[in-house]
Amino acid sequence: MNRFDRITAILIQLQSGKVVKAQDIANRFDISLRTVYRDIRTLEEAGVPLYGEAGVGYSLVEGYRLPPVMFTPEEAIAFVTAEKLMEKFTDTALQNNFASALYKVKAVLRSTEKQLLENLEGQIEVKDRRSTIKQFPLNTLDVLLKAIAEKKAVQMKYRAVGHDDDSDRLIEPIGIFHENENWYTVAYCHLRESYRQFRIDRVKDIKLTQQEQQERSTLKEYREREQLDCTPMVQKAVIRTDKKIVPYIQNQRDYYGFISEEVHHDYVDMIFLTHHMDEGLPRWIMMFADYAEVIEPESLKNKILELSEKISEKMKLEKSY
């Protein structure tokens, strides 16, 4: 980092906190305290209103703001929450970029909002439900997003499901999405000469090239076409459940085509338009079947009964051993 960029970054850091210690500045930029003092004098000579107290740190005069952007307390809280999500669900490069951006956001907050963030930062926790940590290159998402924004191709090593070896892929990514606790990218794959979906944690190495992308579909167009090509017939189902069980299942029902509900005195009728009538929906219903009744269709009832009989036979067989 050249001196001009460092001094600008120091100004942003000074605006991001009520009091900033010289040692914190030195640690962030890997410079000596003597260099910090010299850079601070440069800011003072440029007319930046700041003052320092020995053993405490440096502060900007209240009201001094660059750039002139203001955030509400609710918006400031949203940034802290987003930071916690970034720490859990993105790669290291994106986390660092977000942290740098957050410094700039904090720089324009009033003292009361800065104090609010300091009070909250240690009180928000996002638990990772994944049983194992998915390892992938530290900059995978960062490279893919740059490729999408700049319309460049990406070279990567990828290990597909069921394969022991990596394959070299030249891809043109059109979008990324997060689903079932994994990140994915959709891209045109030159090796397969068609669009493919790649799971990010299977990427072993990645780099941005200067090769321009061809005109491709958007992510939305790809997903809509995929749904039309691959989705089985939509079927309606009505499930009646005890009202007391609904809070425990309402977060999962959207995965199976839930569209609406009719609330009665002591039960709820949940209406689905689903592609998962043969396997997904009946197996999900069995999780709370002692509190549920299938109103329609009859085929869904029969499927649940069939699964129940298989389970019963299997358990009897195991018990006899």
Phi and psi in degrees as GROMACS dihedral restraints (atoms count N, CA, C in turn):
[ dihedral_restraints ]
;  ai    aj    ak    al  type     phi  dphi    fc
    3     4     5     6     1   -76.4    20    10
    4     5     6     7     1   169.3    20    10
    6     7     8     9     1   -65.1    20    10
    7     8     9    10     1   -39.1    20    10
    9    10    11    12     1   -61.3    20    10
   10    11    12    13     1   -47.2    20    10
   12    13    14    15     1   -63.6    20    10
   13    14    15    16     1   -37.2    20    10
   15    16    17    18     1   -66.3    20    10
   16    17    18    19     1   -43.4    20    10
   18    19    20    21     1   -64.7    20    10
   19    20    21    22     1   -40.1    20    10
   21    22    23    24     1   -61.6    20    10
   22    23    24    25     1   -43.4    20    10
   24    25    26    27     1   -65.9    20    10
   25    26    27    28     1   -35.5    20    10
   27    28    29    30     1   -64.1    20    10
   28    29    30    31     1   -41.4    20    10
   30    31    32    33     1   -59.9    20    10
   31    32    33    34     1   -43.8    20    10
   33    34    35    36     1   -62.7    20    10
   34    35    36    37     1   -40.9    20    10
   36    37    38    39     1   -64.4    20    10
   37    38    39    40     1   -39.2    20    10
   39    40    41    42     1   -63.3    20    10
   40    41    42    43     1   -33.9    20    10
   42    43    44    45     1   -78.8    20    10
   43    44    45    46     1   -16.2    20    10
   45    46    47    48     1   -84.8    20    10
   46    47    48    49     1   -11.2    20    10
   48    49    50    51     1  -139.2    20    10
   49    50    51    52     1   156.6    20    10
   51    52    53    54     1   -67.2    20    10
   52    53    54    55     1   -44.0    20    10
   54    55    56    57     1  -134.3    20    10
   55    56    57    58     1   133.0    20    10
   57    58    59    60     1  -122.4    20    10
   58    59    60    61     1   125.6    20    10
   60    61    62    63     1   -79.0    20    10
   61    62    63    64     1   146.0    20    10
   63    64    65    66     1   -60.1    20    10
   64    65    66    67     1   -37.1    20    10
   66    67    68    69     1   -65.9    20    10
   67    68    69    70     1   -34.8    20    10
   69    70    71    72     1   -65.1    20    10
   70    71    72    73     1   -38.6    20    10
   72    73    74    75     1   -65.7    20    10
   73    74    75    76     1   -44.5    20    10
   75    76    77    78     1   -61.1    20    10
   76    77    78    79     1   -41.9    20    10
   78    79    80    81     1   -66.4    20    10
   79    80    81    82     1   -40.4    20    10
   81    82    83    84     1   -65.5    20    10
   82    83    84    85     1   -39.7    20    10
   84    85    86    87     1  -103.7    20    10
   85    86    87    88     1     2.6    20    10
   87    88    89    90     1    55.7    20    10
   88    89    90    91     1    51.6    20    10
   90    91    92    93     1  -127.3    20    10
   91    92    93    94     1   167.9    20    10
   93    94    95    96     1   -81.0    20    10
   94    95    96    97     1   161.9    20    10
   96    97    98    99     1   -63.0    20    10
   97    98    99   100     1   -33.5    20    10
   99   100   101   102     1   -61.4    20    10
  100   101   102   103     1   -40.7    20    10
  102   103   104   105     1   -66.9    20    10
  103   104   105   106     1   -38.0    20    10
  105   106   107   108     1   -59.0    20    10
  106   107   108   109     1   -48.4    20    10
  108   109   110   111     1   -61.2    20    10
  109   110   111   112     1   -38.9    20    10
  111   112   113   114     1   -66.0    20    10
  112   113   114   115     1   -41.6    20    10
  114   115   116   117     1   -67.2    20    10
  115   116   117   118     1   -36.1    20    10
  117   118   119   120     1   -63.7    20    10
  118   119   120   121     1   -41.7    20    10
  120   121   122   123     1   -62.0    20    10
  121   122   123   124     1   -37.0    20    10
  123   124   125   126     1   -62.6    20    10
  124   125   126   127     1   -41.9    20    10
  126   127   128   129     1   -63.5    20    10
  127   128   129   130     1   -41.4    20    10
  129   130   131   132     1   -62.9    20    10
  130   131   132   133     1   -43.0    20    10
  132   133   134   135     1   -66.6    20    10
  133   134   135   136     1   -25.4    20    10
  135   136   137   138     1   -82.2    20    10
  136   137   138   139     1    -1.3    20    10
  138   139   140   141     1    96.7    20    10
  139   140   141   142     1     8.9    20    10
  141   142   143   144     1   -74.7    20    10
  142   143   144   145     1   121.9    20    10
  144   145   146   147     1   -80.1    20    10
  145   146   147   148     1    95.2    20    10
  147   148   149   150     1  -134.2    20    10
  148   149   150   151     1   160.2    20    10
  150   151   152   153     1  -141.1    20    10
  151   152   153   154     1   153.0    20    10
  153   154   155   156     1  -127.0    20    10
  154   155   156   157     1   151.1    20    10
  156   157   158   159     1  -129.2    20    10
  157   158   159   160     1   126.5    20    10
  159   160   161   162     1   -55.3    20    10
  160   161   162   163     1   129.9    20    10
  162   163   164   165     1    80.2    20    10
  163   164   165   166     1    -3.6    20    10
  165   166   167   168     1  -114.6    20    10
  166   167   168   169     1   -64.0    20    10
  168   169   170   171     1   146.8    20    10
  169   170   171   172     1  -166.1    20    10
  171   172   173   174     1  -108.7    20    10
  172   173   174   175     1   146.0    20    10
  174   175   176   177     1  -137.7    20    10
  175   176   177   178     1   149.8    20    10
  177   178   179   180     1   -90.1    20    10
  178   179   180   181     1   148.7    20    10
  180   181   182   183     1   -60.6    20    10
  181   182   183   184     1   133.4    20    10
  183   184   185   186     1   -55.5    20    10
  184   185   186   187     1   132.9    20    10
  186   187   188   189     1   101.7    20    10
  187   188   189   190     1   -15.1    20    10
  189   190   191   192     1   -80.7    20    10
  190   191   192   193     1   120.7    20    10
  192   193   194   195     1  -138.4    20    10
  193   194   195   196     1   132.8    20    10
  195   196   197   198     1  -140.1    20    10
  196   197   198   199     1   126.1    20    10
  198   199   200   201     1   -78.7    20    10
  199   200   201   202     1   171.8    20    10
  201   202   203   204     1   -77.8    20    10
  202   203   204   205     1    66.8    20    10
  204   205   206   207     1  -120.8    20    10
  205   206   207   208     1   136.5    20    10
  207   208   209   210     1  -122.6    20    10
  208   209   210   211     1   144.1    20    10
  210   211   212   213     1  -120.3    20    10
  211   212   213   214     1   149.0    20    10
  213   214   215   216     1   -78.9    20    10
  214   215   216   217     1   161.4    20    10
  216   217   218   219     1   -57.0    20    10
  217   218   219   220     1   -37.0    20    10
  219   220   221   222     1   -65.3    20    10
  220   221   222   223     1   -39.3    20    10
  222   223   224   225     1   -66.6    20    10
  223   224   225   226     1   -39.1    20    10
  225   226   227   228     1   -63.2    20    10
  226   227   228   229     1   -41.1    20    10
  228   229   230   231     1   -62.8    20    10
  229   230   231   232     1   -38.6    20    10
  231   232   233   234     1   -61.0    20    10
  232   233   234   235     1   -36.2    20    10
  234   235   236   237     1   -64.8    20    10
  235   236   237   238     1   -41.4    20    10
  237   238   239   240     1   -65.1    20    10
  238   239   240   241     1   -42.4    20    10
  240   241   242   243     1   -61.7    20    10
  241   242   243   244     1   -43.3    20    10
  243   244   245   246     1   -62.3    20    10
  244   245   246   247     1   -35.9    20    10
  246   247   248   249     1   -61.8    20    10
  247   248   249   250     1   -40.9    20    10
  249   250   251   252     1   -65.6    20    10
  250   251   252   253     1   -38.6    20    10
  252   253   254   255     1   -67.1    20    10
  253   254   255   256     1   -39.8    20    10
  255   256   257   258     1   -60.8    20    10
  256   257   258   259     1   -37.6    20    10
  258   259   260   261     1   -63.7    20    10
  259   260   261   262     1   -31.8    20    10
  261   262   263   264     1   -92.7    20    10
  262   263   264   265     1   -33.0    20    10
  264   265   266   267     1  -116.6    20    10
  265   266   267   268     1    10.7    20    10
  267   268   269   270     1  -133.4    20    10
  268   269   270   271     1   171.4    20    10
  270   271   272   273     1   -82.4    20    10
  271   272   273   274     1   172.8    20    10
  273   274   275   276     1   -61.8    20    10
  274   275   276   277     1   -40.2    20    10
  276   277   278   279     1   -61.7    20    10
  277   278   279   280     1   -44.5    20    10
  279   280   281   282     1   -67.1    20    10
  280   281   282   283     1   -37.1    20    10
  282   283   284   285     1   -60.7    20    10
  283   284   285   286     1   -44.4    20    10
  285   286   287   288     1   -65.5    20    10
  286   287   288   289     1   -40.3    20    10
  288   289   290   291     1   -63.9    20    10
  289   290   291   292     1   -39.9    20    10
  291   292   293   294     1   -67.8    20    10
  292   293   294   295     1   -40.4    20    10
  294   295   296   297     1   -60.8    20    10
  295   296   297   298     1   -41.0    20    10
  297   298   299   300     1   -63.7    20    10
  298   299   300   301     1   -42.0    20    10
  300   301   302   303     1   -65.4    20    10
  301   302   303   304     1   -36.1    20    10
  303   304   305   306     1   -68.0    20    10
  304   305   306   307     1   -32.8    20    10
  306   307   308   309     1   -55.2    20    10
  307   308   309   310     1   -43.5    20    10
  309   310   311   312     1   -69.1    20    10
  310   311   312   313     1   -35.0    20    10
  312   313   314   315     1   -65.3    20    10
  313   314   315   316     1   -47.5    20    10
  315   316   317   318     1   -61.5    20    10
  316   317   318   319     1   -28.2    20    10
  318   319   320   321     1   -62.3    20    10
  319   320   321   322     1   -26.2    20    10
  321   322   323   324     1  -103.3    20    10
  322   323   324   325     1     7.6    20    10
  324   325   326   327     1   -83.5    20    10
  325   326   327   328     1   149.8    20    10
  327   328   329   330     1   -72.9    20    10
  328   329   330   331     1   164.9    20    10
  330   331   332   333     1   -58.3    20    10
  331   332   333   334     1   -37.2    20    10
  333   334   335   336     1   -64.9    20    10
  334   335   336   337     1   -39.8    20    10
  336   337   338   339     1   -70.2    20    10
  337   338   339   340     1   -36.6    20    10
  339   340   341   342     1   -61.5    20    10
  340   341   342   343     1   -42.5    20    10
  342   343   344   345     1   -65.3    20    10
  343   344   345   346     1   -37.5    20    10
  345   346   347   348     1   -60.1    20    10
  346   347   348   349     1   -44.5    20    10
  348   349   350   351     1   -66.0    20    10
  349   350   351   352     1   -41.8    20    10
  351   352   353   354     1   -60.8    20    10
  352   353   354   355     1   -36.7    20    10
  354   355   356   357     1   -69.4    20    10
  355   356   357   358     1   -29.1    20    10
  357   358   359   360     1   -91.0    20    10
  358   359   360   361     1   -28.0    20    10
  360   361   362   363     1   -55.8    20    10
  361   362   363   364     1   -35.2    20    10
  363   364   365   366     1   -91.6    20    10
  364   365   366   367     1     2.8    20    10
  366   367   368   369     1  -109.9    20    10
  367   368   369   370     1     3.2    20    10
  369   370   371   372     1  -114.1    20    10
  370   371   372   373     1   129.0    20    10
  372   373   374   375     1  -133.9    20    10
  373   374   375   376     1   133.4    20    10
  375   376   377   378     1  -113.2    20    10
  376   377   378   379     1   114.6    20    10
  378   379   380   381     1   -85.8    20    10
  379   380   381   382     1   137.3    20    10
  381   382   383   384     1   -91.7    20    10
  382   383   384   385     1   116.2    20    10
  384   385   386   387     1   -81.3    20    10
  385   386   387   388     1    -8.7    20    10
  387   388   389   390     1   -67.9    20    10
  388   389   390   391     1   137.6    20    10
  390   391   392   393     1   -73.2    20    10
  391   392   393   394     1   -27.7    20    10
  393   394   395   396     1  -130.2    20    10
  394   395   396   397     1   147.5    20    10
  396   397   398   399     1   -79.0    20    10
  397   398   399   400     1   125.4    20    10
  399   400   401   402     1   -80.1    20    10
  400   401   402   403     1   119.1    20    10
  402   403   404   405     1   -96.4    20    10
  403   404   405   406     1   128.6    20    10
  405   406   407   408     1  -151.5    20    10
  406   407   408   409     1   164.4    20    10
  408   409   410   411     1   -50.3    20    10
  409   410   411   412     1   145.6    20    10
  411   412   413   414     1   -64.5    20    10
  412   413   414   415     1   -16.4    20    10
  414   415   416   417     1  -121.1    20    10
  415   416   417   418     1    19.6    20    10
  417   418   419   420     1   -58.7    20    10
  418   419   420   421     1   -54.3    20    10
  420   421   422   423     1   -63.2    20    10
  421   422   423   424     1   -39.1    20    10
  423   424   425   426     1   -60.3    20    10
  424   425   426   427     1   -46.0    20    10
  426   427   428   429     1   -64.4    20    10
  427   428   429   430     1   -44.0    20    10
  429   430   431   432     1   -62.9    20    10
  430   431   432   433     1   -42.1    20    10
  432   433   434   435     1   -65.5    20    10
  433   434   435   436     1   -39.0    20    10
  435   436   437   438     1   -63.4    20    10
  436   437   438   439     1   -41.7    20    10
  438   439   440   441     1   -62.3    20    10
  439   440   441   442     1   -41.4    20    10
  441   442   443   444     1   -66.5    20    10
  442   443   444   445     1   -45.3    20    10
  444   445   446   447     1   -67.1    20    10
  445   446   447   448     1   -40.5    20    10
  447   448   449   450     1   -94.5    20    10
  448   449   450   451     1    -2.3    20    10
  450   451   452   453     1    55.4    20    10
  451   452   453   454     1    53.9    20    10
  453   454   455   456     1  -114.5    20    10
  454   455   456   457     1   158.4    20    10
  456   457   458   459     1   -85.2    20    10
  457   458   459   460     1   160.5    20    10
  459   460   461   462     1  -126.0    20    10
  460   461   462   463     1   136.7    20    10
  462   463   464   465     1  -103.0    20    10
  463   464   465   466     1   130.9    20    10
  465   466   467   468     1  -149.5    20    10
  466   467   468   469     1   160.0    20    10
  468   469   470   471     1  -103.2    20    10
  469   470   471   472     1   129.1    20    10
  471   472   473   474     1  -134.0    20    10
  472   473   474   475     1   137.4    20    10
  474   475   476   477     1  -110.5    20    10
  475   476   477   478     1   107.8    20    10
  477   478   479   480     1   -73.7    20    10
  478   479   480   481     1   162.3    20    10
  480   481   482   483     1   -60.7    20    10
  481   482   483   484     1   131.5    20    10
  483   484   485   486     1    82.5    20    10
  484   485   486   487     1     5.0    20    10
  486   487   488   489     1  -111.0    20    10
  487   488   489   490     1   145.3    20    10
  489   490   491   492     1   -95.8    20    10
  490   491   492   493     1   -13.6    20    10
  492   493   494   495     1  -115.5    20    10
  493   494   495   496     1   155.3    20    10
  495   496   497   498     1   -84.5    20    10
  496   497   498   499     1   149.6    20    10
  498   499   500   501     1  -118.8    20    10
  499   500   501   502     1   144.3    20    10
  501   502   503   504     1   -82.7    20    10
  502   503   504   505     1   127.6    20    10
  504   505   506   507     1  -127.9    20    10
  505   506   507   508     1   133.3    20    10
  507   508   509   510     1  -104.2    20    10
  508   509   510   511     1   116.7    20    10
  510   511   512   513     1  -126.6    20    10
  511   512   513   514     1   158.2    20    10
  513   514   515   516     1  -120.4    20    10
  514   515   516   517     1    93.0    20    10
  516   517   518   519     1   -70.2    20    10
  517   518   519   520     1   138.1    20    10
  519   520   521   522     1  -113.5    20    10
  520   521   522   523     1    -7.4    20    10
  522   523   524   525     1   174.4    20    10
  523   524   525   526     1   164.7    20    10
  525   526   527   528     1  -128.8    20    10
  526   527   528   529     1   156.1    20    10
  528   529   530   531     1  -152.8    20    10
  529   530   531   532     1   157.4    20    10
  531   532   533   534     1  -113.0    20    10
  532   533   534   535     1   125.9    20    10
  534   535   536   537     1  -151.8    20    10
  535   536   537   538     1   135.7    20    10
  537   538   539   540     1    51.2    20    10
  538   539   540   541     1    43.4    20    10
  540   541   542   543     1    66.9    20    10
  541   542   543   544     1    23.0    20    10
  543   544   545   546     1  -136.3    20    10
  544   545   546   547     1   148.9    20    10
  546   547   548   549     1   -90.6    20    10
  547   548   549   550     1   142.7    20    10
  549   550   551   552     1  -132.9    20    10
  550   551   552   553     1   153.7    20    10
  552   553   554   555     1  -123.8    20    10
  553   554   555   556     1   142.8    20    10
  555   556   557   558     1  -103.3    20    10
  556   557   558   559     1   129.6    20    10
  558   559   560   561     1  -150.6    20    10
  559   560   561   562     1   154.8    20    10
  561   562   563   564     1   -80.8    20    10
  562   563   564   565     1   122.4    20    10
  564   565   566   567     1  -100.0    20    10
  565   566   567   568     1   120.1    20    10
  567   568   569   570     1   -69.3    20    10
  568   569   570   571     1   -28.0    20    10
  570   571   572   573     1   -67.1    20    10
  571   572   573   574     1   -44.0    20    10
  573   574   575   576     1   -92.8    20    10
  574   575   576   577     1   -11.3    20    10
  576   577   578   579     1    57.2    20    10
  577   578   579   580     1    40.5    20    10
  579   580   581   582     1  -164.4    20    10
  580   581   582   583     1   171.5    20    10
  582   583   584   585     1   -73.2    20    10
  583   584   585   586     1   141.7    20    10
  585   586   587   588     1  -137.9    20    10
  586   587   588   589     1   156.9    20    10
  588   589   590   591     1  -108.7    20    10
  589   590   591   592     1   124.8    20    10
  591   592   593   594     1  -116.7    20    10
  592   593   594   595     1   132.9    20    10
  594   595   596   597     1   -86.3    20    10
  595   596   597   598     1   130.1    20    10
  597   598   599   600     1   -62.1    20    10
  598   599   600   601     1   -36.3    20    10
  600   601   602   603     1   -74.3    20    10
  601   602   603   604     1    -2.3    20    10
  603   604   605   606     1   -97.3    20    10
  604   605   606   607     1    -1.0    20    10
  606   607   608   609     1   -80.1    20    10
  607   608   609   610     1   125.0    20    10
  609   610   611   612     1   -99.4    20    10
  610   611   612   613     1   -26.2    20    10
  612   613   614   615     1  -158.8    20    10
  613   614   615   616     1   146.6    20    10
  615   616   617   618     1  -154.0    20    10
  616   617   618   619     1   145.3    20    10
  618   619   620   621     1  -153.9    20    10
  619   620   621   622     1   148.7    20    10
  621   622   623   624     1   -82.4    20    10
  622   623   624   625     1   134.8    20    10
  624   625   626   627     1  -105.2    20    10
  625   626   627   628     1   174.0    20    10
  627   628   629   630     1   -98.6    20    10
  628   629   630   631     1     7.1    20    10
  630   631   632   633     1   -73.1    20    10
  631   632   633   634     1   128.5    20    10
  633   634   635   636     1   -73.4    20    10
  634   635   636   637     1   142.5    20    10
  636   637   638   639     1   -73.5    20    10
  637   638   639   640     1   150.5    20    10
  639   640   641   642     1   -80.8    20    10
  640   641   642   643     1   168.5    20    10
  642   643   644   645     1   -66.1    20    10
  643   644   645   646     1   119.5    20    10
  645   646   647   648     1  -124.9    20    10
  646   647   648   649     1   170.3    20    10
  648   649   650   651     1   -66.8    20    10
  649   650   651   652     1   156.2    20    10
  651   652   653   654     1   -80.3    20    10
  652   653   654   655     1   165.1    20    10
  654   655   656   657     1   -59.7    20    10
  655   656   657   658     1   -41.3    20    10
  657   658   659   660     1   -62.2    20    10
  658   659   660   661     1   -43.8    20    10
  660   661   662   663     1   -63.3    20    10
  661   662   663   664     1   -41.5    20    10
  663   664   665   666     1   -62.4    20    10
  664   665   666   667     1   -46.7    20    10
  666   667   668   669     1   -65.0    20    10
  667   668   669   670     1   -39.7    20    10
  669   670   671   672     1   -65.1    20    10
  670   671   672   673     1   -42.2    20    10
  672   673   674   675     1   -66.8    20    10
  673   674   675   676     1   -40.1    20    10
  675   676   677   678     1   -62.0    20    10
  676   677   678   679     1   -40.5    20    10
  678   679   680   681     1   -65.8    20    10
  679   680   681   682     1   -40.7    20    10
  681   682   683   684     1   -67.1    20    10
  682   683   684   685     1   -38.3    20    10
  684   685   686   687     1   -76.7    20    10
  685   686   687   688     1   -33.3    20    10
  687   688   689   690     1  -113.4    20    10
  688   689   690   691     1   -12.3    20    10
  690   691   692   693     1   -84.5    20    10
  691   692   693   694     1   130.6    20    10
  693   694   695   696     1   -69.6    20    10
  694   695   696   697     1   175.0    20    10
  696   697   698   699     1   -60.4    20    10
  697   698   699   700     1   138.8    20    10
  699   700   701   702     1   -78.4    20    10
  700   701   702   703     1   135.1    20    10
  702   703   704   705     1  -129.6    20    10
  703   704   705   706     1   149.9    20    10
  705   706   707   708     1   -93.1    20    10
  706   707   708   709     1   141.0    20    10
  708   709   710   711     1  -140.0    20    10
  709   710   711   712     1   145.4    20    10
  711   712   713   714     1  -125.0    20    10
  712   713   714   715     1   122.1    20    10
  714   715   716   717     1  -117.4    20    10
  715   716   717   718     1   126.1    20    10
  717   718   719   720     1  -100.3    20    10
  718   719   720   721     1   127.8    20    10
  720   721   722   723     1  -130.8    20    10
  721   722   723   724     1   154.0    20    10
  723   724   725   726     1   -60.5    20    10
  724   725   726   727     1   140.2    20    10
  726   727   728   729     1   -61.1    20    10
  727   728   729   730     1   -32.1    20    10
  729   730   731   732     1   -68.4    20    10
  730   731   732   733     1   -20.6    20    10
  732   733   734   735     1   -89.5    20    10
  733   734   735   736     1   -17.0    20    10
  735   736   737   738     1   -56.6    20    10
  736   737   738   739     1   -43.7    20    10
  738   739   740   741     1   -59.1    20    10
  739   740   741   742     1   -23.8    20    10
  741   742   743   744     1   -87.4    20    10
  742   743   744   745     1   -12.0    20    10
  744   745   746   747     1  -121.4    20    10
  745   746   747   748     1    -7.4    20    10
  747   748   749   750     1   -68.4    20    10
  748   749   750   751     1   -23.2    20    10
  750   751   752   753     1   -74.6    20    10
  751   752   753   754     1   -23.5    20    10
  753   754   755   756     1   -96.0    20    10
  754   755   756   757     1   -19.9    20    10
  756   757   758   759     1   -66.8    20    10
  757   758   759   760     1   -25.2    20    10
  759   760   761   762     1   -62.3    20    10
  760   761   762   763     1   -27.5    20    10
  762   763   764   765     1   -66.7    20    10
  763   764   765   766     1   -18.1    20    10
  765   766   767   768     1  -112.6    20    10
  766   767   768   769     1    17.1    20    10
  768   769   770   771     1    92.4    20    10
  769   770   771   772     1    21.1    20    10
  771   772   773   774     1   -60.2    20    10
  772   773   774   775     1   133.7    20    10
  774   775   776   777     1  -123.2    20    10
  775   776   777   778     1   -28.7    20    10
  777   778   779   780     1  -165.9    20    10
  778   779   780   781     1   172.3    20    10
  780   781   782   783     1  -144.7    20    10
  781   782   783   784     1   153.0    20    10
  783   784   785   786     1  -118.7    20    10
  784   785   786   787     1   115.6    20    10
  786   787   788   789     1   -93.4    20    10
  787   788   789   790     1   125.8    20    10
  789   790   791   792     1  -114.5    20    10
  790   791   792   793     1  -170.2    20    10
  792   793   794   795     1   -60.2    20    10
  793   794   795   796     1   -52.4    20    10
  795   796   797   798     1  -128.8    20    10
  796   797   798   799     1    12.1    20    10
  798   799   800   801     1  -147.0    20    10
  799   800   801   802     1   165.8    20    10
  801   802   803   804     1  -130.7    20    10
  802   803   804   805     1   131.7    20    10
  804   805   806   807     1   -96.0    20    10
  805   806   807   808     1   115.8    20    10
  807   808   809   810     1  -100.0    20    10
  808   809   810   811     1   130.7    20    10
  810   811   812   813     1  -108.9    20    10
  811   812   813   814     1   131.1    20    10
  813   814   815   816     1  -122.6    20    10
  814   815   816   817     1   143.1    20    10
  816   817   818   819     1  -116.8    20    10
  817   818   819   820     1   104.7    20    10
  819   820   821   822     1  -125.3    20    10
  820   821   822   823     1   151.7    20    10
  822   823   824   825     1  -100.1    20    10
  823   824   825   826     1     3.0    20    10
  825   826   827   828     1  -116.6    20    10
  826   827   828   829     1    36.6    20    10
  828   829   830   831     1   -68.5    20    10
  829   830   831   832     1   -28.9    20    10
  831   832   833   834     1   -81.1    20    10
  832   833   834   835     1   -37.5    20    10
  834   835   836   837     1  -128.3    20    10
  835   836   837   838     1   -60.2    20    10
  837   838   839   840     1   -59.3    20    10
  838   839   840   841     1   -54.4    20    10
  840   841   842   843     1   -63.9    20    10
  841   842   843   844     1   -48.6    20    10
  843   844   845   846     1   -62.0    20    10
  844   845   846   847     1   -38.4    20    10
  846   847   848   849     1   -67.4    20    10
  847   848   849   850     1   -35.7    20    10
  849   850   851   852     1   -67.2    20    10
  850   851   852   853     1   -42.5    20    10
  852   853   854   855     1   -61.3    20    10
  853   854   855   856     1   -33.8    20    10
  855   856   857   858     1   -63.2    20    10
  856   857   858   859     1   -19.4    20    10
  858   859   860   861     1   -65.2    20    10
  859   860   861   862     1   -28.6    20    10
  861   862   863   864     1  -132.9    20    10
  862   863   864   865     1    29.4    20    10
  864   865   866   867     1   -61.7    20    10
  865   866   867   868     1   -25.2    20    10
  867   868   869   870     1   -72.1    20    10
  868   869   870   871     1    -8.8    20    10
  870   871   872   873     1  -115.5    20    10
  871   872   873   874     1    11.4    20    10
  873   874   875   876     1  -130.9    20    10
  874   875   876   877     1   160.2    20    10
  876   877   878   879     1  -142.6    20    10
  877   878   879   880     1   133.9    20    10
  879   880   881   882     1   -87.1    20    10
  880   881   882   883     1   117.3    20    10
  882   883   884   885     1   -82.1    20    10
  883   884   885   886     1   -43.4    20    10
  885   886   887   888     1  -159.6    20    10
  886   887   888   889     1   153.5    20    10
  888   889   890   891     1   -88.8    20    10
  889   890   891   892     1   169.3    20    10
  891   892   893   894     1   -63.7    20    10
  892   893   894   895     1   -33.5    20    10
  894   895   896   897     1   -63.3    20    10
  895   896   897   898     1   -31.0    20    10
  897   898   899   900     1   -69.5    20    10
  898   899   900   901     1   -39.8    20    10
  900   901   902   903     1   -59.4    20    10
  901   902   903   904     1   -46.7    20    10
  903   904   905   906     1   -63.5    20    10
  904   905   906   907     1   -37.9    20    10
  906   907   908   909     1   -65.1    20    10
  907   908   909   910     1   -41.1    20    10
  909   910   911   912     1   -65.7    20    10
  910   911   912   913     1   -40.8    20    10
  912   913   914   915     1   -63.5    20    10
  913   914   915   916     1   -41.0    20    10
  915   916   917   918     1   -61.5    20    10
  916   917   918   919     1   -45.5    20    10
  918   919   920   921     1   -63.7    20    10
  919   920   921   922     1   -40.2    20    10
  921   922   923   924     1   -62.4    20    10
  922   923   924   925     1   -40.7    20    10
  924   925   926   927     1   -66.1    20    10
  925   926   927   928     1   -39.9    20    10
  927   928   929   930     1   -62.3    20    10
  928   929   930   931     1   -43.7    20    10
  930   931   932   933     1   -63.9    20    10
  931   932   933   934     1   -43.7    20    10
  933   934   935   936     1   -61.5    20    10
  934   935   936   937     1   -45.3    20    10
  936   937   938   939     1   -63.0    20    10
  937   938   939   940     1   -40.5    20    10
  939   940   941   942     1   -64.4    20    10
  940   941   942   943     1   -43.0    20    10
  942   943   944   945     1   -66.2    20    10
  943   944   945   946     1   -39.4    20    10
  945   946   947   948     1   -63.7    20    10
  946   947   948   949     1   -41.0    20    10
  948   949   950   951     1   -64.1    20    10
  949   950   951   952     1   -44.1    20    10
  951   952   953   954     1   -65.1    20    10
  952   953   954   955     1   -36.2    20    10
  954   955   956   957     1   -67.3    20    10
  955   956   957   958     1   -30.5    20    10
  957   958   959   960     1   -74.9    20    10
  958   959   960   961     1   -17.7    20    10
